[in-house]
């Protein structure tokens, strides 16, 4: 019987800029009685990675340009946030009242370039917002290497964020980065139980891992940004998150 | 510590039209040593529900109309399959070579109206394909009622299918139906840890459950279409899958 177990790490501390995130994660694992094993996957919420990497920006230090002002009027958003969104993006997909969907410079199509005001520390005279990590794939690789160094087992790391989706209501956790596992499992050419070749079977492994972790990670006030997922192993060779990003020109749904 | 455990039921038999699916599932649970508990979620692959409900169609009995022939040329698909896709759909979203994305009559935007040739029984002189269940929500409610009757505990049922997504490569399991749990958890108006009101926090619970189950369900040859997910509980009131479907006119991404 294939069993996957997903544990949220209780008591994870507030993350401050410059902190050693791998050490915090390792300590939290042990405090939760979890000793990492080979093929364990640590799913880490983007927010704590961004905070550790000091991706906080004070809106009082942002000056909105003309394009940001125009889009701020169209979307009814703070022009300074729109300025940051534009600085983190390569394309604007949709801008209407309350909605600003962009293609992030990392390739993800997402709302507000992932810039978030919730669960950001309150500092007097500052209006802090949090950007995505500069390079989440590099962050995941470094975290993984540090955790492997500490525990001596080949674990994997996924960095997750919560995305809205076209055509469906509600957010779902997806992967921003994957280190040590196949973000995509390409099974085209394999056969079904009757010997028929599978037609369209590329499986978004890293997104499924992130979504599963979302069941215990929660949002808002829970404060469980790190999750251990155990018992899942995909035999495909590791590949990074770029394999999950479809070029805009090849998008099949538009 | 919040722990979710996901078990794939081994040894699930081939499903034939007219079979008592609830009985098969109940038997498989016991054979796998799993006694259902309150709040357990059974995730059932659409394929076995469709087979049990005899949603098999022989392509030799399908006559393609003019529109189907036109779209078959544009997409390089079998005109009889295209005819079935159209009969199951309300809108064609995109039709290009190899790709036919529609809005299914149930509301889901998906490729080929979910019609599938893989893992369908081979019968001489027939070319069988499998449609989605006529009414997956009703199927889920009936399965749930039958399993509650047998085991005497308040469990939930999700029917899942594998979807492609705009802008991202690879398929992900999503929910076609949910009975006994909130398909959508609407947390708008709640606050984060610093007291700031959460801005956009509707969580696609049923889709996250389906995606998580997908980690152990596999595709193709594995034959594990039923999964037990234990340890997840969402306090929101149950609501069905329609809460996850965004009207085309309100889609934010186009």
Interface residues (C-beta under 8 A of the other chain):
Chain A: X1 X2 X3 X4 X5 X6 X7 X8 X9 X10 X32 X93 X94 X96 X99 X101 X108 X109 X111 X117 X118 X119 X120 X121 X122 X164 X165 X166 X167 X168 X169 X170 X171 X172 X173 X174 X184 X185 X187 X190 X191 X192 X193 X194 X196 X198 X199 X200 X201 X202 X203 X204 X205 X207 X208 X209 X211 X212 X214 X215 X216 X219 X220 X221 X223 X224 X232 X243 X244 X245 X246 X248 X251 X252 X253 X254
Chain B: X1 X2 X3 X4 X5 X6 X7 X8 X9 X10 X32 X93 X94 X96 X99 X101 X108 X109 X111 X117 X118 X119 X120 X121 X122 X164 X165 X166 X167 X168 X169 X170 X171 X172 X173 X174 X184 X185 X187 X190 X191 X192 X193 X194 X196 X198 X199 X200 X201 X202 X203 X204 X205 X207 X208 X209 X211 X212 X214 X215 X216 X219 X220 X221 X223 X224 X232 X243 X244 X245 X246 X248 X251 X252 X253 X254
